Amino acid sequence: MSLFNLARFGIGVALEAAITRTAAPMTATSGVVQVRRSISKSSEVNNSDFMTIRTENQNHPHHHQKGSSRNCDSKQQIRLKKVSRTLSTLNSSVPEAATQTAVPKSESREFMAVFPDVVRDLTAYASKYDKNVATKWFVKALQYNVPQGKKNRGLACVLAYRMLARSEDLTPENIRRAQYLGWAIEMLHSMFLIMDDVMDGSVTRRGQPCWHTLDDVKLSGVNDAIMIEAAIAHLVKIQYGNEPYYPRLLELFNEMKFITTIGQSLDLRSAKLDVTDYSMDLYKSIVFHKTAYYTFYLPVAMAMHLTGYTDPEMFRQAKTILLEIGQFYQTQDDFFDCFGDPAVIGKVGTDIAEGKCSWLAVVAMQRATEEQKEVMKACYGSTDPENIARVKKLYEQLGLPTTYSIYEEESYNMIKTHIQQISRGLPHELFFKIMEKIYRREA
């Protein structure tokens, strides 16, 4: 099966009935037995925690089983709920994502050191049109919103550049230009966050009050978000305006903006649906468009353009893997929204109150009895703390924290397999570095 077709299944398969994943063939030197994994549908509960494991030989059409009676059965079912195991996210004692990034701290410091230059250049740009009130306010909006958080998107762009560029091209000036592009991506991200917080009525973001909640901001924050987004083109132009790939950079930014707003529209519209109408297909569509493209594909694709990649197949393979990572990331985010500590994740979760089509809500509806569905219909989308608590209790009754931890590990292993299948010159290490950042994160 091609990478493209594998991606079409998405990584929500750990929650879908009777969908089988096949591991990629291992080399003779790897010492790893090829395993075919599937999540089977129990007769007890829809999408229950049963894993069916088959060895490759057992599934081969010409294999003749012999030996013990255990081998007479072509599959072995394990009731995962009863397996004693360390739940990665639930039991992790170190909030990795809250305290570190996927790159060395020195890289993060170097990236931050470029931000004052970014502000200087954008101040000069704004001053061409107004030297006082508007420019000063623009700078305030930039400094409050853009450099906060972990800056993973911008850092991912720089990381990808370092890993994709030829050694002779890794000059201080070229790295600085890649850092500028990383900050342009961070500006795009900040614009989306400001807008999203306004639409969702959120109160905290990155451990501080949302921009729109400040007394002197309110809904004028919408205009600030537009200013930040509009300044991206200038930032890209002053660094890359004379490069042959400059039009492709602008085209990619514009495409990501449109795709992400499609995802936001899906997200907002789905919140108006009855919770019983939520499906995994709808959820995946929201995730791919709203999060995965600009969070994971954009930084790497930008670095690919900077380093001379032009083969469409390479971009396609990168997109396939990065969108799967984005699905994995967003499912984690949904889990943290409900069960995460606000002091660690930097925000108060609002998915239940807003009636979002989240991973938890979709799986709950797959598993719920008719009586439990009535509880969801009555309480989901309510801002009443008691109703929110009832939904969380229902999630726990349905075993979703355990299911999530299983999903997390299985999805991680599946994505690793897909990375190993990349065949067109992209370094596997780049994708593993990105996965290293988000697996078993706490925020």
Disulfide bonds with the S-S distance in Angstrom:
none
